[in-house]
Amino acid sequence: MTTKTIILDTPIKRGDDTITTVSVRKPAAGELRGVSLTELLQMDVTALTKVLPRITTPSLTEQEVGRMDPADLLQLGTEVASFLLPNRMKQADFQPE
């Protein structure tokens, strides 16, 4: 399964721990329940808040995602959106039909 590790610009405090990196993995179809794929591709904050806790390590809570630095949310959202694209669209020489 595809996984990307993101170094956070603003670490997340969780009790005595500090989270400085978050790994995000390609979601399975069931982990996308309750959200629109279009909203995820548009990096909608509400959609990301629902999906990121399901696909991150350490598993972020919805509250942590809601308090996240916007730059970090953008980094994670970009990875989620890229996971949803078909491989042929990820190729550098892709030309739409």
Secondary structure, DSSP 8 states (H G I E B T S, - for coil): --EEEEEEEEEEEETTEEEEEEEEE---GGGGTTS-HHHHHTT-HHHHHHHHHHHEES---HHHHHTS-HHHHHHHHHHHHHHHS-HHHHSTT----
